[in-house]
Amino acid sequence: MSVAELAESMKDRVAAGSFDSVVKFDCGDDGVLVIDNQTVSTEDQEADCTIGVSLEDLQSIIAGELDPTGAFMQGKLKVDGDMSVAMKLGQVI
């Protein structure tokens, strides 16, 4: 699954949520996925929090197969910026 396909699959869930920040998932060469309040895009932009993660691990997190806290503790995900924004992601993921 590409970043664009992943973004498309998340649009309804994010639109229905109450996330009020901007977070960017940076998947390196695979691209970026940005959640900006109730919208999802693949356009790179400034964010309150940037999460570095592989596309494969991001797919596993979204599918509920990988615990985000466990991924962070294992070094599979790196948070840059406001950690409290990353903690709020449970509302939409």
C-alpha positions in Angstrom: 0.0 0.0 0.0 1.4 3.4 -0.9 1.2 6.5 1.3 -1.5 7.9 -0.9 -3.6 4.8 -0.5 -3.1 4.8 3.2 -4.1 8.5 3.4 -7.3 7.7 1.4 -8.2 4.8 3.7 -7.9 7.1 6.7 -9.9 10.1 5.5 -13.3 9.1 6.9 -11.9 8.1 10.3 -10.0 11.4 10.6 -12.9 13.5 9.4 -15.2 12.0 12.0 -12.7 12.6 14.8 -11.9 15.6 16.9 -8.1 15.9 16.3 -7.1 19.6 16.5 -3.5 19.6 15.6 -1.1 19.0 12.7 1.0 15.8 12.7 3.2 14.6 9.9 4.2 10.9 9.4 7.5 11.0 7.5 8.1 7.7 5.8 11.3 8.8 4.1 11.5 8.0 0.4 7.9 6.6 0.5 6.5 10.1 1.2 4.6 11.9 4.0 1.1 11.6 5.4 -0.2 14.7 7.1 -3.2 14.8 9.4 -4.3 18.5 9.7 -7.2 18.7 12.1 -9.9 16.7 10.3 -8.1 16.3 6.9 -5.5 13.9 5.6 -3.1 14.7 2.8 0.2 13.6 1.3 1.4 17.2 0.8 4.4 18.0 2.9 3.8 20.9 5.3 4.9 22.3 8.7 3.5 20.3 11.6 3.2 20.5 15.4 4.7 17.0 15.6 6.7 14.9 13.0 6.8 11.2 13.4 9.5 9.3 11.5 8.3 5.8 10.8 8.6 3.3 7.9 5.6 2.9 5.7 5.3 -0.8 6.7 5.3 0.1 10.4 2.8 2.9 9.8 0.5 0.5 8.0 0.8 -1.9 10.9 -0.1 0.8 13.4 -3.1 1.9 11.5 -4.3 -1.7 11.1 -4.0 -2.2 14.9 -1.3 -4.8 14.4 1.5 -2.7 16.0 1.1 -0.8 19.3 2.4 2.8 18.8 3.9 2.9 22.3 5.7 -0.4 21.7 6.9 0.8 18.4 8.3 4.0 20.0 10.0 1.9 22.7 11.6 -0.4 20.1 12.9 2.6 18.1 10.6 1.9 15.1 9.1 5.4 15.4 10.8 8.7 16.3 8.9 11.7 17.5 10.1 15.3 16.8 8.1 18.2 18.2 5.2 18.3 20.5 4.9 14.8 22.1 1.4 15.6 23.5 0.2 15.9 19.9 1.5 12.4 19.2 -0.3 11.1 22.3 -3.6 12.5 21.0 -3.4 10.4 17.8 -5.3 7.6 19.6 -8.4 9.6 18.8 -8.0 9.0 15.1 -5.8 6.0 14.6 
